């Protein structure tokens, strides 16, 4: 696990004087350090980035620290174990945690569409999930959003994930790419932001494209007990993300600046391409659509028939926090 590099400026300032998480002795509003576990960095993180860049979180008295994990499974483990305050991951984990009696709640919606594709080498014979029967499919980690999605897709094809495939936790980013390139997996799930770099090489192709699927693919998950104990901060956090999401839709320059902060190595062309894609797919106001939530429930329950259905109103705090 490594700490993400895009910690808010206020956190960096506090760290410089050895007072991370403590209030500065100035007239500024005292800051509370909140830790966000991140399943995978992609443009779905843009509302959080913009909320920092625009000073919305700082004005609310929040210093945000982001900690990278290798996929949704490890991230939610960190969240449930208390090493981070929030899980920035797929809404899948709200359903799973609720079934375990854990008080996980959606604080804000981020990405409204599925954010992964299944990629293989360009010369591979695979054309769809059925053509991969008997093969090794790379997921980020067991129990993750990608794991659930692959199992759901296999089921829809009339096949059995346990019997007909080998699902292998291959990690994210460079680890997944290496697994595909070296043949450790025959195809692997790749996050939408990384697809252009794959395709520019001419060495890869898309086998299954989940991007058109409306899905609560990235949300900020917190706990009901935290929201109850910190009602004003919960409202401020949700409202800051909503304000950032709305600004992204009306100001392309803000979106591009945020993407450049997330991906400083991107060219101007890549930055614009990613920012435009983000504006099209992100929640417009921090809410989670009913369709996106329902699809999530279908996918997760297909991969785990032991789960009981949970209604969105039971676990989605965002409408109450921004009213």
ABEGO torsion letter per residue (X at the ends): XBBBAABBAAAAAAAAAGABGBBBBBABBBBBBBBBBBABBBAAAAAAAAAAAAGAAAAAGBBBBBBBBBEAAAAAAAAAAGABABBBBBAAAAAAAAAAGBABBBABBABABBABBBBBBAABABABAAAABGBBBBBABBGBAAAAAAAAAAAAAGBBAAAABBBBBAEBEAAAAAAAAAGABABBBBBAAAAAAAAAAGABBBABBAAABBBBABBBBBBAAAAAABAAAAAAAAAAAAAAAAAAAABAAAAAAAAAAABAABBAAAAAAAAAAAAAABBAAGBBBAAAAAAAAAAAAAABAABBBBBAAAABAAAAAAX
